[in-house]
Amino acid sequence: MDADVAIIGAGPYGLALAAYLRAAGVDHQIFGRPMDMWRRHMPEGMLLKSDGFASSLYDPGNDLPLSRFCKERSIEYHDDLIPVRLQTFVEYGLAFKDRFVPHLEETIVDSLRQDGAGFAFNLENGTRVRARRVVAATGVGHFRYVPPPLNTLPAEFASHSYDHHDLSPFKGRRVAVIGGGASAIDLAGLLRQRGCDVQLICRREKLLFASPPPIRRSLWQRIRYPRSGIGPGLKSRLCTDAPLLFHFMPKAFRQQIVSRHLGPAAGWPMKDKVVGRVTVISGCESLAASITGGCVGLELRSRTGEATSVRADHLIAATGYRVDIRRLDYLDKSLLSSLAHASQAPVLSRHFESSVKGLFFTGPIAANSFGPLMRFAFGAGFASRRLLPIVSRPSREPSFRHKELHSDGQVGK
């Protein structure tokens, strides 16, 4: 089952690239569980923060945007006034896969390594695959971050927000959610809806929510706050319209923009579900965490130095993700050591190629190279169009299909 191009990951970025390659007739294979992040690692009942028009997946002919899918299924839809439900997005992604990527191998990849002029890796069933080029589109699951002192707690008492899709096991329990971003706010609101006693603990002094979109926008509003696929505003519009310009900016500038732009504001529909309904302990940092009497004890300190404590049956760290290529456990150590990086994010060319020839990275892991756009599904169209000409370029090397693999693992004619 060898191919010229192998795609690892079947989220919006992997599926979009596969759709482009299939339409262009490029020999490729794609591996992964379709829409896995949304199907298994985001809480049921969640509403997408991205607007409807920015939540489409991408095929070359734009034959199945989210708006058309919703119309065909009689699902309520608006470009920006109606939030997209998680379940709708999942169903849409699976329909997109069935139509444009029917050849997806729903399996997991491990032990990616260089092999002659290309790469080789094993699937979870033991099958060995070889490809001349590899595109890693594996999302953020590898990069979930739990800060100290929370990261020392046993798994039965503490977890990351990534671990929870079904929230029903928490019904009637005391749950402390740590974090002040959209993930934490969404999770706290949804847990409360399911009958949990929830406390939201964050370092920020105030929770932030996006403003609801106006039904009509004046000319000044359209100029001053232009619509973009990652939110309104001139900076966001520049990020979506000029990712290549961002790529040419100095490294320090790029890292600053990625870390600061589009801060931890939750979507506007969550305000009514959280404010006045969920207990919020703001302006505090965690000093210590321990297990006592079958509960989690958390010691907090405010910015004024005041100490307080919280007890809960379970603690969920909705503390986000930090890209670190060392945590991509499918990368062989020798391959990992060959990758140039900046702050543990791979350094990428204008076509998403890493310092290892033939190895490409796309999706959120590419944000330090192409900007905040890459943290959103909206960036998959740009990434696919940039990747297509370079990964489909003919190679001077003979195709893998014209070689045979000897039992000793070497490639011969």
Residue, then its C-alpha position, 0 to 999 in steps of 0.5 A: m500500500d505505498a503512495d507518493v504522498a501520505i497524509i497523517g490525520a483526518g481532521p479539516y486539514g487532512l480531509a481538505l488536502a486529500a480532497y485536493l489531491r484526489a481531484a488532481g489525480v495525485d497518488h496518495q493515502i490518508f490515515g486517521r480517524p475522521m473528525d476525531m477531535w470534534r467527535r471524541h474530544m469536545p464536549e457534547g452540546m458545544l457551539l462552535k466559536s467560528d461563524g458558519f461561513a468560516s466553518s466549511l471544509y474545502d474541496p477544489g470546486n467548493d461543492l459542499p460548503l456548510s451552508r449547502f449541507c445544512k440546506e440539504r439536511s434542513i438544519e438551521y443556518h446563517d453565515d454569522l447570526i446562528p452559531v454552528r452546533l458541534q453535532t452539525f459540524v461533526e455530521y458535516g465533516l463525515a459527509f464531506k469525508d464520504r463524498f470527497v475522501p472515501h479512501l480514508e484508512e481509519t487507523i492510527v500511524d506510529s513510528l514515522r521514520q526516514d527510509g531512503a529517499g522517502f519515509a516509512f511508518n507502521l499502522e496500528n494493525g502492523t502494516r508497513v507503509r512507505a511514501r515519498r512525501v508525508v504531510a502531518a496534519t494531526g491537530v492539537g491532541h498531542f499538545r494538551y497542556v496541564p500546568p503545575p501543580l495540577n500535572t502531578l494529580p492522579a488521573e482519577f481526580a484530574s484531567h484535561s478538557y481534551d479528555h471529555h466528550d460525554l459529560s454525563p458522568f459528572k452529573g451531581r458531582r463537584v467539578a472545578v474547571i481551571g482556565g479562563g479561555a473559551s474551552a474553560i468557559d464552554l465546559a463550565g457552562l455545559l457541566r452546569q446544564r448537566g446538573c454539576d456543581v461547577q466552579l470556574i477558576c481563572r487567573r484573569e480578573k474578568l471573563l471575556f465574551a465575543s460580542p454578538p454580531p449585529i444584524r446590520r452593519s454600517l459602512w464604518q463598522r464594515i471598514r473598521y471591523p471587517r469580517s474574517g474567517i477568524g473573527p472581526g477586525l483589521k488584524s484578523r482580516l490581515c491574518t486571513d488575507a496575508p499569511l505569506l506576509f506573516h511568514f516573512m516577518p521576524k521570528a519574534f514578531r510572529q511568536q508574539i502575534v500568535s501568542r497574543h492575538l485572539g485571546p481567551a474570549a468565549g463565544w457570545p452565546m455562552k454569556d447567558k449560560v455562564v454569567g450569574r449561573v456558574t461560580v467564578i473565582s477570578g484573579c487567582e493562581s494555583l499554588a498547590a494541589s493535593i488529594t485528601g479524603g477522596c477529594v481534590g484540594l486546591e490552594l489558591r492565591s489572589r493577586t492581592g496575596e489573599a489565600t483561599s482553597v477549593r475542594a472538588d470531586h474532580l478537577i478539569a484543566a481547560t488550559g489549552y495546548r502548547v505546540d511541541i514537536r517532541r510530543l509527536d510520539y509517532l516521530d522517530k528520534s532520528l527524524l525528530s533530531s533532524l527537524a529545525h524548530a523555533s520554540q519547539a514548533p517546526v520551521l516551515s517553508r512557504h509551502f509548509e515543508s520542514s527542514v527534512k525534505g519531503l516532510f510537511f506539517t499543516g494545521p495548528i502546528a504551523a501557526n508560528s510560520f503562517g499565523p493565527l489563521m492556522r488555529f482555525a478550520f478556516g485555514a485549511g483551504f489556504a494550506s491545501r492550495r499551498l501544499l498541492p503544487i509542491v507535494s504533487r510535483p513529480s520526483r526524479e526518483p523511481s516510484f516506490r511502486h516499481k521497487e520491492l521491499h526485501s525481508d531485511g528492510q532494504v529497498g532494491k530494484 
